[in-house]
Amino acid sequence: MAEATSGDLSGSEASNNNVSGQEDMSEELVLFRMSGKHHIGDMTRFIIEYLPDPRLPPRKSLLLRVTNTELGALRAAYLNGPFTLYVDCRPGSYREDRRVTDDAEKPTYDNNVRAGQSFNCDLNIKDHVKHTWTVDVCSDIMFSSKAEISFQIVIATSKKTAKSQGSPSADPLAEEFKVHMLDTITLWSQPYPKPDVPLHLVVLTHGLVSNVTADMFYLKENIDIMAKKTGQNIICKGYTGNAGKTEKGIKKQGRKVADWLMSELIPTYHPAKISFVAHSLGGLVQTYALGYIEKKIPRFFEQMNIELVNFVAIASPFLGITSENPGYVRMALEFGIVGKSGRDLGMSRSITGRKPILKRLPYGPSHDVIARFKHRTLYANAVNDGIVPLRTASLLYLDWRAIAKASAAKSGSNAHDFNTKRDDNKREDQVMRENDSSGDLDENGEPRKSGEEAEKTGVSYKLATWNPFVNPFKAGTAKAIVHSQTRDENGEPLNPEKIHKHKIRLPKKTSLLESGFSAFMPPHPDKEFLSDPSKRSDVIFHDRVYHEEDLPPRRFRSKILERDEMVEQAHTEEKLARAWHKGTSWRKILVQLLPDAHNNIIVRRRFSNAYGWPVIHHVVKHHFGIEDEDSDANENEGLVAEVSDDEDVDPSIPRGPEHPIVLMPEDDALRQYADASAELSDDEETNSGPDEALSLYNSSLGSPDSLTTNDDLGQAMLA
């Protein structure tokens, strides 16, 4: 949590009206300095307000400097951290959905501020109007819950002065200069639930080597914005106890989430509705948690009069992750490269010989409770995600003909080419180009080879195509996808020969190693992408509800006689996928993102993963856009009415009454404050500092009805 150093407030909180001629108006000054520490999942938001004195000529700019003050030697200690920061700065006038032409109004970010490095940004000042900037500082620590990163934020009149150690002082050229600080607890405690309106509680669950408070904040913030637009009473919460411990296994993490839900979250908020949204491994964790609750207290949610609304899994590996990766990946998982969670994803048997957890989830209470949700939605990356490939994220069965037609329509071609891209974005076309694993299907359902390729007879070629241990794109993959084609519009199964006549091309495959490399060196959105919505492609190209009756006939008998590893994996995939579809319908949404698609799809960081903005907007609009009491999205393709975008509700822009600089309490101090506030009588007085800081987030959403008093705080304490 961020913490102030002595004397920091003196030069920051004053409104400066002293225009004495004895002062040097051109003097270089430090206006604000603060030091802080971040642990895993921590983020701090600074909202800067500056109003030039109308009686004096304004400055051209201020300088913002955020420094990672850790020793440079810690750059090598990646597995203990990593000790890097993500920092972005955006003017108050910036909106994602509006075109920005002035470079001074465009956002600036750095997703890798390493130990000893600094992020520098000019805060441009124009005319004698009030200027606002929002600065987010996020910890990138992933592996350790004990590690911490020290940082310092300085606002000065020049870069030279920002590097100095001078004490903060008042700016004689400013009529008003304020810095508001909102820490992780404050950002996640807002908005407060409305006491007299049924509450919709949204539970967010993070994935492997991830956390909910920083990595899923963009999703949480967009749900808050939508709730403000529609007037719904929605709050988002997420369990933080698994951060830094995601290698402990699905079972252990799921039990923690379940216990937190039953003993703390639900008794605190008493929701009328509940939704679950998870990313990657989090989809399996929340699935196990629901099953654990169901087994411990059958029909728990019904007994608590809680309606199960949305179950959303974003790039979650329900069928494991080994089928489309080489054998050495499975071996690494079995040896525990990512702990018990890795063995779970590799579907390895436990030392006691018990079935892998992924083979048990579709047949037990988890399936029963998920089937009772009003909406069940899967988001899957079609390309550029080797961590959670398409088949496992989409539960195998898809209408490949419709997908090919959608891809062809988007590209403007007549061929059913899944990998064809529009020519208006050359970089995207280059990154998502067709590779050797794509092509027309032959009569066996395999990618059709060119004449030159068909003549290859070398030993190395035969080995690569025969041995799944060394070949990441195994020969059986294409055939397995063909056999996952759903029935046609008349309910008839489509055989491989009929699919071949449609000349469907399969999606580009990405190995786990490629995805890992992309996570370290992904192509980042440029300023044109961030400032001009017309430059962004429509990444969602398939959206359909699949029912059990859409599944084709079984490919395998109940018991297979062949002892081939690839056949066994395909058989396992089919059994699990059919079990998940039994008696339920799933809305499957396929997206096409640039690398690093697995992190982009959840927008782990606001600007460095901005390619995923359309996905998050789709999640929010189609699941939290309106109160949908009568219709069932799983029955009508999930179409949701448009919500007006006329109202400016960017949560980063402060509105309403002015607030002083507020330094929030650290760790669980806010919880203690909430507990104490619940016991206060009406005539007792409390420190209004935390309450004012909490109201800042509400006012930034433009929601005066949601402002709370100290009495309300006790009812809305952190879960």
N, C-alpha and C positions, 0 to 999 in steps of 0.2 A: 504494500500500500504506500502511496505517496505520503511524504512527511515534510513539513516545513523546517528549514534551518532558521536559526535565531535571526531576527531582524528582517525576515523576508517580507513581512506584511507592511512594513512602514512605507515603502515606496510604491506599493501596489494598490492599496485600498483607498488612497486619498483621491478626492475629486479636486483638481487643481484649478484654482481661480486666481492665484497669485501671479500677476503679470508685471511685477515690479521691474522697472528698467534697470535695476542694479544687477539682474541676472543675465548671464550670457545665454541668449536664446539658441545659439548654435552648438552649445556644449554637448559633447557625446556622453550619454548616460546609460546606466543599467537601470531599467524600469522594474524588472521582476526577476527573481531567482528562487528556485525551489529545488531541493534534492529529494529523491524518493527511492524506494526499493520495490521491485516487483518479484513475485513468486510465480509459480505455474498458474496460468489462467488469469493473471491480473491484467487489468487495463485501467488507464486513467484518462479521462476526458477533460481538457482545458478549453473553456469558452472565453475568448478574449474580446473585450469591448474597448473601443477607442474613439473618442470624439474630439477632434481638433478644436482649439479655442477660436471662435469666429472672429476675434479681434486681431488675430495674428496669422501670418502665413503658415500653412500646414507643412509638416514634413512630407517628403516624398514616400518614405517607407520606414518600417521598423524591421528589425532582424530577429527572427526566431531561431534559437539554437537548442537542439536536444542532444545531449551527449551521453553515450554509454560509458560510464566512468569505471567500468571494470578493467582490470589489467589486461593488456594485450595478449599475455600468455594464455588467457582463458579461451582464445579463439580456437585452440586445438582441442579443448575439452568438450567436444561435441556431445558425447554420450552422457556427460554429466549435466548438460544444459539443454540445448545450446544457449550460450550467453549472448543472444542477439535480441534486438528490439525491432518492432515494426512501428513506424511513425508516419502519420499523414496529417496534412494541413489543408483545409478547404475554406474558402471565403463563405460568409454567411449567405451570400446570394446564389451559391452553387446548388443546382438541383440535377439529379441523375437524368431526369426525363426532359430536360430543357437544353437547347443548344447554347453553348457558350463560345463567343467569338473572341473576346478579350483575353489574351494570355494571362493577364494579371488576375483574372477571375477563375482560372482553372486550378484544379487541385494539384498538390505535389505530395509525393510519398516516397518512402524508402523502406523496402521490406526486409532489409538486412543490415541494420546498423550494428556492426560488430563491436566487440570490446575495444575501447579506446577511440572509436570513431564518433562522428557527429553528423546530425541532420541539420542542414541550414536552409532557411526559407525566408524570402522577403515578404513582409506584410505590407502590401502596397496601399497607399493612402491617396484618395482623390477628393478634393474639395472639402468643404466644412460640413460633412455628414457623418453620422455614426457608422463605424465600421465594425464588423464582427467576423471572427475566425474561429473555427473549431479544430482542435488538435487532439488526435488520439494517439496514445502511447501504449503499446501492447507488448507484453512479455512473450517471447517465442520459446520459452522453456517447455520441453515436451517430456523428458525422461525422468526427472527428479522432482519430488514434491518438497524437497528441502532446499534446493538451490534457489538463489536469488540474484537479481540483477540490479545494480545501483545505477541511477541515472540522474541527470540534472537538466532542468529546463531554464533557459535564460531568454528574456526579451530585452533587447537593447536598441540603441539608435544606430549602431553600426556593427559590422562583423568584428572589427578590432576590439570594440568595447565589450562585445559579447564574450570574447575570450579572456577578458580581464577578470579580476576577482573583486572589483569594486562593489560597494554596498548599493542596494537599490535606492533610488531617489525619485522624487516627483518630476514629472515632465512639465516644464513651464509652457510648452506649446499645446498642451492638452487641457481641455475643459473637464474631460472625464476619461479615466483609464481603470478598467476593472478586469480581473481574472477570476473566473469561476472554476472550481475544481470538483469533478464528480468521480469518485473512485468506483471500484468494481461493485461493492455492496450497494452503493447508491444507485448505480445504473440498473442493477438487476432487481431492486426493490420497487421499481416503478413500472407501470402506474399502480396505485393502490386500487383494490377492488371496490366497486360501489356497494355500499352495505345493503341497499334495498332492491338490488337487481340480481337475478340469477347469474352466478359466476361460471364462466367457461375457463377451466384451467388447462393450460397447454404444457405438457411435460416434454422437455428436450433432452436427448441423450446423445452424447458424443461417441466418437469411434476410437480406434486404436491410436495410441500415442497422441491423444488429443485431449481437449477439455471443453466444457460447455460455456464457461463465462467469457472467454475471448474468441474461441473458434466458432461459436454459434450465436454471437451477439448480433451480427447483421440480420440473421433470421428473426431473432427476438425483436429487434427494433422495427423491422418491417411489419411484424404482426401487431405491434403496438400502434403503428401508424394506421394500419387498416382498421383496428378497433376504434380509433378516434374518428375515422371517416364514417364508419357505419354505426357508431354509437353503442357497440357491443361492450359488454363487461368481460374483457379477456385479460388474463395475466399469464406470463410465461415463467416457468421455474425449471431448474435443472439440478440434478444431483452432482455435487462437486467432489464427493469423497473418492471417486475412482480415478481422478486426474493423477497422472504419474504412476498409476498402478494398473494400467490397462492390460498388462501381460498376465494378470492373475487368473484369467479365464472367464468365460461367459457366465458360468454358474455363480462364481463368487461375486462378480460385479452385479449380476441380475438380482441376487438376494439382497445386496445392499440397497439397490434401487427400490426393491419391493418393500423392505422394512422401512425405508424413508417415506415411501408413499403412505403406508398404512399407519405408521406411528407418529408421523410429523406433518407431512404436507396436507393430507386430506383432513385430519382433525383440526388443522389451523384454519383452512380456508373454506371448508364445507362447500365444495363446488356442486353445481347442478349438472354440469357437463364436464367431460374430460377428453382431451385429445393427446396423442403421443406422436411426436415427430423425432426421428433419429437419423443419424448419418453413419454409414459404414457398419462397423462392428456394433455400434449402438443399436441398430435395428434388431440384432440378435439378443443383445442385453435386455432391451425393453420387452422383447418377446418372452424371454425366460422369466423376467420379472412378473409379467402378467400371468404366466402359467403358475408361477410359485404362489402368487396371491390367490389364484383360483383354487389351487390344491389345498392351501392352508385354510381359506374361508370361501367355500363355494358361493359363487354369485355375489361376491363381496360388493361390487359396484352397484348391483341392483338392490342389495340390502341397504346400501347407503343412499339410495335414490339418486344415483349418478348416471347420467346418460353417456354411453360410450359413443363418441362422435367420429373422430378421425384416427386412423392408424396409418401413419405415413413412414415409409422406409426409403431413404435416399441412398442409393448405391450400397445396398446391404447384401452381403454374401450368404443368402439362405441355403445355397447348395454347396458351400465351401469355395475354395479358390484354387484347387489343384488341377482341375480338368483341363484348363486351357493354358497351363504353365508346364515347363519341363519337369522331369522327375527330380532334378536336384532341388527345386523349390520345395517339393513335398518332403524331401529328405531333410532339408534345413528346418522346415516347420516341425518335423518329428523330433529333431534334435533340440528343439526349444529355442530357436533363434529369437522368437518373440514370446517365449514363455508358454504357459498353459493355453493362452488365447491362440497362439500359433498352432498348437496341436489340435485345438478345437476346430480351427478353420481347415486344417489338413485332414480332418475326420479320422484321426488316429484313435485306436482303442486305448482305454486307460490301462494302467498296470494291473487292475483287477479284472480286466477282460470285458468290462461293460461297454455297451455300444457308445459310439461317439455322440455327443450331445446334439449335434445337428441332425442325426438320424432319429432322435427321440422327440424333438420339438414338434414336428407336424402331426404326431399321433396322440398327443396328450392334452392336458388342460390348456396349454398355450393356444393350440388350434381352436379349442372350444370358445375361449374368451375372445379371440381375434375375430371369429366368425360372427360375434354379436355386435361388432362395431358397425356403425351406420355406413362408413366409407372406409375402404381399404385401398391404399394407393402405393404403387412402387414407382420410383424414379430410377432410371438406369442410364448409364453412359453407353452409347452405342460404339464409340471409338475413344481411343486415347486413355483408356483406364485398364491397365493390366493388373491393378490391385484387386478390383472387384469387376470382373468381366461381365459382358452383357447377359450371358445365359444365367449366371447365378443371381444377378441383380433383378432379372425379370422373371424368375421362376420358369425358365426354359421355354415355355410355349408362347409363340408369337405368330402373327399373321405376316409372314415374310413378303407375300405378294403385295399387301397393302403398304408395307414399309417401303418396298422398292418403288411403288407408284408415287408415294409421297416424296421420296428422294428425287425421283425423276421430275416431278412437278416443280420442286424447288429449284432444280438445276436448269429447267427448261429443256431437257433432253427427252427423246422418245424411248431410250433404253431404260430398263429397270436397273440402273446402276446406283447401288447404295452409296458409293464413295464419290460420286460426281458432285462437284461444288460449283457454286456460282462464280463467274469470272470477275465479279466486282470487288473481290477481296483477294488479291494475289497472295498475300502472306498466308491467309487461311487455306487457300488452295494448295500451297506448297506444303504446309504442315500436315494437312489431312489427305495427302496424295495417295493414290492407289498403290498397294504393295503386292508382293508375290502371293500372298495368302488370299487374295481376292480374285474372282473371275467367274466366268460362266460355269454352270454345273454340268458334269457329264452324266451319262446314264446311271452311274452308281452314286450320284449325289456328291461327287468329288469336284473340286475346282478344276475346270478344263485347262489343260496345259497347251502351250503353243507347240508347234512342230519341233522346234529346237529343244524345248524342255522335255518333250516326250521321248526324245532319243537319248537322253542322259542315262548312262548305264554304269557310271563310275562307282567304285566302292564307297567313296565318301558320300555320294548322293544317295545311294541305297541305304546307307547307315543312317543318314539324317532323316530320311522319310520313314524308316522302319523303327528306329529306336526312340521311343518317347522320352527317354532320359536326357537326350541331348537336343531334341528338336522341340522348341517351344510351340510350334504350330503343328500339332500332331495330325496324322492323316485322317483320323476318325472325327476330327472336329467338325469339318464341313458336313459330313454325313449326319452327325448328331443334330446339327442345326436343321438340316432338311427334314429329318424325322420329327422335329418339334413344330413343324408347320401345322397351324390349326385348321379346322375344317373350313370349307368354302361357305359362301352365302346360303347354300342349300343344305348345309349340314353334312356334306359329303367329305370324307378325307381326301387329301391330295397326295398322290404318290410322287416319288422323286422324278419320274419321267414327265409328269404333267408340270411339275415345278420347273423342270429343265426347259420346257417349251416357252416359259415366260422369261427365260434368260435373266433370272435373278442373280445379282452379284452380292456376295457376302460382305459384311462390314470388315473394315481394316482391323486386324488384331494387333494388340499391344501387349508385350510381355511384362511380367512383373518388374524385370530389371529396367525396361524402358520407362515404366511409370516411376520407378524409384529415381532414375536419372532426371526425369522431368520435374519431379518434386524439388530437386536441388537447383535446376537451371531451367525454369519454365519460361515461355515467352510471355512477357508482361504487357498488359494493355498500354498503348501509347496515349498521349494527351488527346489525340483525335477521337479515339474510341471513347474516352471518358467524358468528352465535352460535346459530342455530337451523336445523339441517338440514332440518326439515320445511317451511321457507319456500323451499326451492330446488326449482326445476322439474327434471323429467327432460329434459335437453336432447338426448339421443340418441334419435332416432325412426326411424331406418332403418339396418339392419345386414344386409347380404346379400353373398354371394359371387357374382360374375358371371363366367361362362365365355365363351369365344369363340363357342360355339354359341348363346348367349343374344342375340347381336347381331341386329338386324333386317337385312333386305336393304339393299344399298347404295342410298343416295339419289341419288348422282351417278354418271355414267359415269366411266371412267378419266380422260378428258380432257373438260373443259367447254368449250363453245363461247362461252358468254356471257362478256363482259368486265365484269361487274358486280362491284364490290368486295365486296358482301355475299355474293354467290354464291361468289366465290373463297374468302372466309374460311370459309364453311360447308363448302366442298369440302375445304379444308385441314384443318379440324377433324376432319372425318369420316375422312380418310386417316390422320391421326396417331393418332386414337383407335383405329381398327381395327388399326393396326400395333402399338400397345401391347397390345392384347388378343390378338394372334395367338399361339396356342399357350400362353397363360397365363391364369390366373384372378386376379381382383382382389377382395379384400374391400373393399367401399365402405361407409363409415359417415358418415351425414349428421347434422349437429348444428345446433341452433337456439339461437343465443346473442344476447344483447343487444350493442349497440355498446360498445366497439370489438371486434367479433367476431374480427378478424384477429389481434389481440394477445391477446384473451381465450382463444382456443383453445389457446395454448401457455402461458398464465399467465405472461406476461412479468414481472409483479411479483405477489407472493404475494396481497396483499389488493386492490389496485386492479384487478386482472384476475381476481378470484376467481370470476366467472361461468363461467370455464373449468375450475374444479376437476373437475367430473364427467368432462370429456373426458380430462384427464390421468389420472385414476383409472381410466378405461376403458382407455386405452393401456397402462398399467402392468399392470392385472389380466389383460387378455386377451393380452398378449404376454410378460409376465415373471412371471405369477402362479404357474405350476407348471412343473415339468420335464415337457415334453410330448414324450416320445421316440417314441411309437407313432402318435399321432393327427396328422392334418393339418388345421389350422384352416381352410385354404382349401377343404377338402372337406366339413366339417361345420359350416359357418357360424361357425367360430371360437369356439364356446362353451367356456369354461374353467371349471373347478371353482372354487367359492367358497373363499376363504382366510379363516381365522378372524381376526377383529379383536379378539380378547380381550386380546392382549398389547399393552401400551402401548409403542410404539416411536417416539414423536415424537422426531425427531433434534435438536430444539431444547432438549430437557430433559436436563440433565446427570445421569448416574447413575454408579454405581461409586465408585471411590476419589476423594478430593478432589484437586484440582489447584491449584497456585499460579497467579498471574497469569503468563501467558507472552506475550511479544511476539515475533511470528514474523518471520523474516528477510524481506527485501524481494526483489522481482523473482525472479531465478533462484538465489538463495542456497540454497533448499531443494534444487534440482537438484545444486548443488555439494556440498551436505552428503550427498546420496544417493550421489553418485559416490565421495566420500571414504569413506563408511561401507562400501561394497562391498569396499574394500581392507583393512579393519581385521581384525586377528586377534582371537580370542576374548578374549585377555587385555588388549587395549587398552581404554582408557576414553574415552568421548566425553561432550560436553555433553548432558545428558538433556532440555534444554529443548524443542527441537523434537519429540523423540519423545513427550514428555508431552502436548504440544499436539495432536499427531496422534491420540493415543489418546483424547483427549477426544471427538472426533467418533465414534469407535467405541463408546465407553462410552455416548454419548448414544443410540445405536441399540440399546443393551442387548445387545451382542454380545461377551461376554468372549473367545470363541474367536478373534475377529479381531484382538485386541491383538497388536501386533508388537514385535519387538526391533530393535536397531540393525542386526543382521545381515540382518533381513528388509527393511530400508529400502533397501538396495542393490538388491534384486531388484524393488522396486516404485517405482523412481524415476519422476518425472513424465515423461509423454510429451510 
